[in-house]
Amino acid sequence: MKRFLVGLMSVTLAAGAVFGMSRGSPSIVTASPSAQTSTTQSTLPGGPRQNDGTRAGGQIASVSGNTVTVKNRDGASQSIVTSDSTTVTLDGSASNVSALAAGQFIRATGTTDSAGAFTATSIEANTTPPQGGPGGPGGPGGSRQNDGTRAGGQVASVSGNTVTVKNRDGASQSIVASDSTTVTLDGSASNVSALAAGQFIRATGTTDSAGAFTATSIEGSTTQPQGRPGGPRP
């Protein structure tokens, strides 16, 4: 009888240990897909992108005075405040804030204060959806669909009013600036003479029948733009 009770206790203890392990297992299995989903969402195109607070954009929901409210592809709204010194282009041509309207698409460069308010130094607007796919600001230069109104890449050289860039495919392109070309560098108003080899630029302008690109606006950065590498975006 004693041997029987000892054997029964051993079986009970073993069963308890197995049951305890099976109870603990689901918490491990459940956590793994969650972590995997989180990682996948952060890296998929369309997920959150890195931003240092110098860029904003999306489709315009409304314009009220000097404030433009946009909705990004995630459905979140953001207010972009303009000032008298904010440079604006619309479909590649010099424009102003009063020409902006609901339904257009914009990309802005500027600064974000400690309260989270974004003030634009430059705005590039388009009346049609950006080509090359939706998204936030990207790095310079891949091979993307382009209607000839955008160019960009890493600056290889600057000679007078001509900036030569190299895109991520290694192809070179010359971008010609004029006296009316608006230039920002790291979010602040600047000029072509401040551009230098090694910087990164994104330009809006026109391409003539010979393939020469003339910029109406140039956004320069001394560091490589954060976000998904890509071609010029509107």
Secondary structure as UniProt FT lines:
FT   HELIX           2..43
FT   TURN            45..46
FT   STRAND          55..64
FT   TURN            65..66
FT   STRAND          67..71
FT   TURN            73..74
FT   STRAND          77..81
FT   TURN            84..85
FT   STRAND          87..90
FT   TURN            91..92
FT   STRAND          93..95
FT   HELIX           97..99
FT   TURN            102..103
FT   STRAND          105..112
FT   TURN            114..115
FT   STRAND          118..126
FT   TURN            131..132
FT   STRAND          150..159
FT   TURN            160..161
FT   STRAND          162..166
FT   TURN            168..169
FT   STRAND          172..176
FT   TURN            179..180
FT   STRAND          182..185
FT   TURN            186..187
FT   STRAND          188..190
FT   HELIX           192..194
FT   TURN            197..198
FT   STRAND          200..207
FT   TURN            209..210
FT   STRAND          213..221
//
